[in-house]
Amino acid sequence: QVQLVESGGGLVQAGDSLRLSCAASGRTFTRYAMAWFRQAPGKEREFVAAISTSGAFTNYADSVKGRCTISRDNAKNTVDLKLNSLKPEDTAVYYCAAGGSAWYDDTKRYDYWGQGTQVTVSS
């Protein structure tokens, strides 16, 4: 199965930018669409962004559209999430996930998950 490990989280100030990275194991990485979700305490996990197998198609949640970029490097088996103009409401554990299509934005469409990385945005 696919193993995913997130990194890059930390404590930042509102208005800052942050880049998260997800490293995937195995040769099967290129078979999967990849996505980022986030979950704040007491809230359900929500969709952030997704990218197709080739990287040609991307999908963003309205909450981050315009200040978020998802990218992947299939040669390195990595997928990144760049968030600009961070807000306190961006505070959450961020998870990367692998699934069949980047068209979908619900957790049930993704089969493999990383352990998450904490992002805390102070005001």
C-alpha positions as CSV (number, residue, x, y, z in Angstrom):
1,Q,0.0,0.0,0.0
2,V,0.9,3.6,-0.3
3,Q,2.6,5.2,2.7
4,L,2.4,9.0,3.2
5,V,4.4,11.2,5.5
6,E,3.6,14.9,5.9
7,S,6.1,17.6,6.9
8,G,6.5,21.3,7.1
9,G,3.9,22.2,9.7
10,G,4.6,24.6,12.6
11,L,3.7,27.8,14.3
12,V,3.4,30.8,12.0
13,Q,1.9,34.3,12.2
14,A,-1.1,35.5,10.4
15,G,-0.2,36.8,7.0
16,D,2.7,34.4,6.6
17,S,3.2,31.7,4.0
18,L,3.8,28.0,4.6
19,R,4.8,25.1,2.5
20,L,3.8,21.6,3.4
21,S,5.2,18.5,1.8
22,C,4.0,14.9,1.6
23,A,6.4,12.1,0.7
24,A,5.0,8.9,-0.7
25,S,6.6,5.5,-0.8
26,G,6.5,3.0,-3.6
27,R,6.3,3.0,-7.3
28,T,2.5,3.2,-7.3
29,F,2.5,6.9,-6.4
30,T,2.0,7.9,-10.0
31,R,-1.2,5.9,-10.1
32,Y,-2.9,8.1,-7.5
33,A,-4.5,11.4,-7.4
34,M,-3.3,13.3,-4.4
35,A,-5.1,15.7,-2.0
36,W,-4.7,17.7,1.1
37,F,-7.3,17.8,3.9
38,R,-7.3,19.6,7.2
39,Q,-9.0,19.1,10.5
40,A,-9.4,21.5,13.4
41,P,-10.2,20.4,16.9
42,G,-13.9,19.5,17.2
43,K,-14.5,19.8,13.5
44,E,-14.8,17.4,10.6
45,R,-12.0,16.9,8.2
46,E,-12.4,19.2,5.3
47,F,-11.0,19.3,1.8
48,V,-8.3,21.8,0.9
49,A,-6.9,20.8,-2.5
50,A,-6.3,18.0,-4.9
51,I,-4.2,17.2,-7.9
52,S,-4.5,14.7,-10.7
53,T,-2.1,11.9,-11.4
54,S,-0.2,13.9,-14.0
55,G,-0.6,17.2,-12.3
56,A,-2.6,18.6,-15.2
57,F,-5.8,19.1,-13.1
58,T,-6.1,20.8,-9.7
59,N,-9.0,21.3,-7.5
60,Y,-9.3,23.8,-4.6
61,A,-11.7,24.5,-1.8
62,D,-13.3,28.0,-1.9
63,S,-11.8,28.7,1.5
64,V,-8.2,28.6,0.1
65,K,-8.7,29.4,-3.6
66,G,-6.4,32.2,-4.7
67,R,-3.9,31.7,-1.9
68,C,-3.2,28.1,-2.3
69,T,-1.1,26.0,-4.7
70,I,-0.9,22.2,-4.8
71,S,1.8,20.6,-6.8
72,R,3.4,17.2,-7.3
73,D,6.7,15.9,-8.4
74,N,6.2,12.3,-9.6
75,A,9.9,11.8,-10.0
76,K,10.4,12.5,-6.3
77,N,7.1,10.9,-5.2
78,T,6.1,14.1,-3.4
79,V,3.1,16.5,-3.3
80,D,3.3,19.9,-1.8
81,L,0.8,22.5,-0.5
82,K,1.7,26.1,-0.5
83,L,-0.6,28.4,1.6
84,N,-0.2,32.2,1.5
85,S,-1.8,34.9,3.6
86,L,-2.4,32.5,6.4
87,K,-5.3,33.1,8.8
88,P,-6.0,31.9,12.3
89,E,-8.8,29.8,10.8
90,D,-6.2,27.9,8.8
91,T,-5.1,26.3,12.1
92,A,-5.5,22.6,11.8
93,V,-3.8,19.3,11.3
94,Y,-3.1,18.9,7.6
95,Y,-3.3,15.5,6.0
96,C,-2.2,14.3,2.6
97,A,-4.2,11.6,0.9
98,A,-4.1,9.3,-2.1
99,G,-7.2,8.4,-4.1
100,G,-8.6,7.6,-7.5
101,S,-9.5,11.0,-8.8
102,A,-8.7,14.7,-7.9
103,W,-12.2,15.6,-9.0
104,Y,-13.6,14.6,-5.6
105,D,-13.5,16.6,-2.4
106,D,-14.8,14.2,0.2
107,T,-12.7,12.0,2.4
108,K,-14.4,8.8,1.3
109,R,-12.9,9.1,-2.1
110,Y,-9.4,8.8,-0.8
111,D,-7.9,5.5,0.3
112,Y,-4.6,6.3,1.9
113,W,-3.7,8.9,4.5
114,G,-0.7,10.3,6.2
115,Q,-0.4,10.9,9.9
116,G,-0.8,14.7,9.6
117,T,1.2,17.8,10.4
118,Q,0.1,20.5,12.7
119,V,-0.2,24.1,11.4
120,T,-0.9,26.8,14.0
121,V,-1.5,30.3,12.9
122,S,-1.3,33.0,15.6
123,S,-3.0,36.3,15.4
